[in-house]
């Protein structure tokens, strides 16, 4: 599993006209990454996915404020499918035929449910709050990996899970108590999407045992698009030219992000890839501040810090073989 290499990951560098010196440095970097431990490679893929998804989330939040969220969901995955079609054309349909088509549709259905919750709440809460709430997903993933994938779950992981849950309460309580249930319901709705997405990612991890990365990413785009059509149809309105271009960019970013995330699941245990999730709050806070003036509040920062410290403590314990 850790040695899997997807065809899409093959570097095009030999075919590019780049300076010999730069090419040599890039080649050495590729060699160092290839020789790194599987967990290190998984963390690098996961960190890269976090950067891409932060850009994607900022773009989708803007688009979901202009069009109905369910239409935005459909167009985001429709264009993820569209940008991958040239790869399918080049390699042939047989190269993208899944071994477990039932598993692909199950994963797509679960992910679509999470997306309905996520897209509905997305335009109604700050970007940094959305990312902070997403910090709970790794906790659900760790529990699921222990229950369903037989990954080890020692007392350190239980403690980190409990501390992370407390951090989540710190983030959400002010939104519900101060602003009222009416305003805080969108934060709660975003929270409900976290365990649903965790289930989707656990299914992805299970699929990596038999499927190649690009096959999983393609079929996710295809199945979510199909499940989203009946949701988008009743609320459809024709997008503007800039909105079309925005969804094309979202499709490209989405495919890149899910490819990187799925590669990280190929390289190591899914629980090991959750350790860089907290960096998403940094990217989201910067993007939210730059694009829409969203300033993360003290509860968001405090809750994110609690979850981050719990995660870092767990990483340190496990790196020592505790």
C-alpha positions in Angstrom: 0.0 0.0 0.0 2.7 2.4 1.0 4.6 1.8 -2.3 1.6 2.6 -4.6 2.4 5.1 -7.2 -0.4 6.5 -9.4 0.3 7.2 -13.0 -0.9 10.8 -12.5 2.0 11.4 -10.1 4.6 10.8 -12.9 6.6 14.0 -13.2 6.6 15.8 -16.6 10.0 17.4 -15.8 11.9 15.4 -18.4 9.8 16.9 -21.2 10.0 20.5 -20.0 12.7 22.9 -21.1 14.0 24.0 -17.7 17.6 25.0 -16.7 19.8 22.1 -16.0 20.6 23.4 -12.6 17.0 23.8 -11.6 16.1 20.4 -13.0 18.9 18.8 -10.9 17.6 20.5 -7.8 14.0 19.3 -8.5 15.2 15.8 -9.2 17.1 15.7 -5.8 14.0 17.0 -4.1 11.9 14.2 -5.7 14.5 11.6 -4.6 14.5 12.9 -1.0 10.7 12.7 -0.9 10.7 9.3 -2.4 13.2 8.0 0.2 11.3 9.5 3.1 9.3 7.3 5.5 5.7 6.6 4.4 4.3 8.6 7.2 6.4 11.6 6.2 5.2 11.3 2.6 1.6 11.0 3.9 1.9 14.2 6.0 3.4 16.1 3.0 0.5 15.0 0.8 -2.0 15.9 3.5 -0.4 19.3 4.1 -0.6 20.0 0.4 -4.2 19.0 0.3 -4.9 21.4 3.2 -3.5 24.4 1.3 -5.5 23.5 -1.8 -8.7 23.0 0.1 -8.3 26.3 1.9 -8.2 28.1 -1.4 -11.1 26.0 -2.6 -13.3 26.7 0.4 -12.7 30.4 0.2 -13.7 30.3 -3.5 -16.8 28.2 -2.8 -17.9 30.4 0.0 -18.0 33.3 -2.3 -19.9 31.3 -5.0 -22.4 29.9 -2.5 -23.3 33.4 -1.5 -24.2 34.3 -5.1 -26.0 31.1 -6.1 -28.0 28.5 -4.2 -25.7 26.3 -2.1 -27.1 23.1 -3.6 -26.4 24.4 -7.1 -22.9 25.3 -6.1 -22.4 21.8 -4.8 -23.5 20.3 -8.2 -21.3 22.6 -10.3 -18.3 22.2 -8.1 -18.3 18.4 -8.6 -19.5 18.6 -12.2 -16.4 20.6 -13.1 -14.2 18.3 -11.0 -15.5 15.5 -13.3 -15.0 17.7 -16.4 -11.3 18.5 -15.7 -10.5 14.8 -15.4 -12.1 13.7 -18.6 -9.0 14.5 -20.7 -7.1 12.1 -18.5 -9.7 9.4 -19.0 -9.7 10.0 -22.8 -5.9 9.7 -22.8 -5.7 6.5 -20.7 -8.9 4.9 -21.8 -12.0 3.9 -19.9 -10.6 0.6 -18.9 -7.9 2.3 -16.8 -10.6 4.0 -14.7 -12.9 1.0 -14.2 -13.2 0.4 -10.5 -12.9 -3.0 -8.9 -15.5 -2.2 -6.2 -18.2 -0.1 -8.0 -20.6 -0.6 -5.1 -18.0 0.9 -2.7 -17.5 3.9 -5.0 -21.3 4.7 -5.1 -21.6 4.2 -1.3 -18.7 6.6 -0.7 -20.3 9.1 -3.2 -23.6 8.9 -1.4 -22.2 9.5 2.0 -20.0 12.3 0.8 -23.0 13.9 -1.0 -25.0 13.9 2.3 -22.1 15.7 4.1 -21.8 18.2 1.2 -25.5 19.1 1.6 -25.0 20.0 5.2 -21.6 21.7 4.5 -22.8 23.8 1.5 -26.0 24.9 3.4 -23.9 26.3 6.3 -21.0 27.5 4.2 -22.2 31.0 3.2 -23.6 31.7 6.7 -20.6 31.4 8.9 -17.1 32.9 8.8 -14.4 31.0 6.9 -12.2 30.6 10.1 -15.1 29.3 12.1 -15.9 26.7 9.4 -12.3 25.6 9.4 -12.1 25.4 13.2 -15.3 23.2 13.3 -13.6 21.0 10.7 -11.0 20.3 13.3 -13.5 17.8 14.8 -13.3 15.6 11.7 -9.9 14.1 12.6 -11.3 13.1 15.9 -14.2 11.2 14.3 -11.7 9.7 11.8 -9.4 8.5 14.5 -12.4 6.8 16.3 -13.6 5.3 13.1 -10.2 4.0 12.1 -10.0 2.2 15.4 -13.5 0.8 15.2 -13.7 -0.2 11.6 -10.1 -0.3 10.2 -8.4 -2.0 13.2 -5.9 0.8 13.6 -4.4 1.1 17.1 -6.2 3.4 19.6 -4.2 3.7 22.8 -5.2 5.7 25.8 -3.3 8.7 24.4 -5.7 8.8 21.4 -8.7 8.6 23.7 -7.4 11.5 25.8 -6.7 13.6 22.7 -10.2 12.9 21.4 -11.7 14.1 24.7 -9.6 17.2 24.7 -10.5 17.9 21.1 -14.2 17.5 21.9 -13.8 20.1 24.7 -12.1 22.4 22.2 -15.1 22.0 19.8 -17.4 23.1 22.7 -15.3 26.2 23.3 -15.8 27.1 19.6 -19.5 26.5 19.4 -20.9 27.5 22.8 -20.6 31.3 22.2 -22.2 31.1 18.8 -25.2 29.4 20.3 -25.5 31.1 23.7 -24.6 34.7 22.7 -26.0 34.9 19.2 -28.9 32.6 20.0 -29.9 29.2 18.6 -31.2 30.8 15.4 -27.7 32.2 14.6 -25.8 29.3 16.0 -27.7 26.6 14.1 -25.5 27.1 11.1 -22.4 26.3 13.2 -24.2 23.2 14.5 -25.1 22.2 11.0 -21.5 22.5 9.9 -20.6 20.4 13.0 -23.0 17.6 11.9 -21.2 17.4 8.6 -17.9 16.5 10.3 -18.7 12.9 11.2 -20.4 12.4 7.8 -17.2 13.5 6.1 -15.2 11.3 8.4 -17.3 8.3 7.3 -16.6 9.3 3.7 -12.9 9.5 4.3 -12.8 6.1 6.1 -14.5 4.6 3.1 -11.9 6.2 0.9 -9.1 4.7 3.0 -10.8 1.3 2.6 -11.0 1.8 -1.1 -7.3 2.5 -1.4 -6.6 -1.1 -0.6 -8.0 -2.1 -4.0 -8.3 1.0 -6.1 -5.7 3.5 -7.5 -5.8 7.1 -6.4 -7.0 8.6 -9.7 -9.8 6.0 -10.0 -11.2 7.0 -6.5 -11.0 10.7 -7.3 -12.8 10.3 -10.7 -15.6 8.1 -9.3 -16.1 10.5 -6.4 -16.6 13.3 -8.8 -19.0 11.2 -11.0 -21.1 9.8 -8.1 -21.4 13.1 -6.2 -22.4 14.8 -9.5 -25.1 12.3 -10.1 -26.5 12.5 -6.6 -26.5 16.3 -6.7 -28.5 16.7 -10.0 -31.9 16.3 -8.4 -30.9 18.7 -5.6 -29.7 21.4 -7.9 -32.4 21.2 -10.5 -35.3 22.9 -8.5 -33.1 25.8 -7.5 -31.2 26.3 -10.7 -30.4 29.8 -12.0 -28.0 30.5 -14.9 -24.5 31.5 -13.6 -22.7 34.5 -15.0 -19.5 34.2 -17.0 -17.3 34.9 -13.9 -19.3 32.3 -11.9 -18.7 29.7 -14.6 -15.0 30.5 -14.5 -15.1 30.3 -10.7 -16.6 26.8 -10.8 -14.0 25.7 -13.4 -11.3 26.8 -11.0 -13.2 25.0 -8.1 -13.3 21.8 -10.1 -9.6 21.9 -10.8 -8.7 22.8 -7.2 -11.1 20.1 -5.9 -9.6 17.4 -8.0 -6.1 18.4 -7.0 -7.0 18.5 -3.3 -8.7 15.1 -3.3 -5.9 13.5 -5.3 -3.4 14.7 -2.7 -5.6 13.6 0.2 -6.2 10.2 -1.3 -2.5 9.8 -2.0 -1.8 10.5 1.7 -4.2 7.6 2.6 -2.3 5.3 0.3 1.0 6.1 2.1 0.1 5.5 5.7 -2.6 4.9 8.3 -5.4 7.4 8.0 -5.0 8.4 11.7 -1.4 9.4 11.0 -2.5 11.9 8.3 -4.7 13.9 10.7 -1.8 15.7 12.4 -1.4 18.6 10.0 -5.1 19.4 9.9 -4.7 22.3 12.3 -2.7 24.2 9.8 -5.9 24.7 7.8 -7.0 27.3 10.4 -4.0 29.5 9.6 -4.7 29.4 5.8 -8.4 29.9 6.4 -7.9 32.9 8.8 -5.6 34.6 6.3 -7.8 34.0 3.4 -11.0 35.0 5.3 -9.3 38.2 6.4 -7.9 39.0 2.9 -11.0 38.2 0.9 -14.0 39.1 3.1 -12.7 40.8 6.2 -13.6 37.8 8.5 -11.6 38.1 11.7 -11.5 34.9 13.8 -13.0 35.5 17.2 -11.4 34.6 20.5 -13.6 31.4 20.9 -12.5 30.2 17.5 -8.8 30.8 18.2 -9.1 29.3 21.7 -10.9 26.2 20.6 -8.6 25.7 17.6 -5.6 26.0 19.9 -7.0 23.4 22.3 -7.5 20.9 19.5 -4.2 21.7 17.9 -2.3 21.2 21.2 -4.1 17.9 21.7 -3.1 16.8 18.3 0.5 17.9 18.6 0.8 16.2 22.0 -0.5 13.0 20.5 1.9 13.1 17.6 4.8 13.6 20.0 3.7 10.7 22.1 3.4 8.4 19.2 6.7 9.5 17.6 8.3 8.3 20.8 6.6 5.0 20.6 4.5 5.6 23.7 
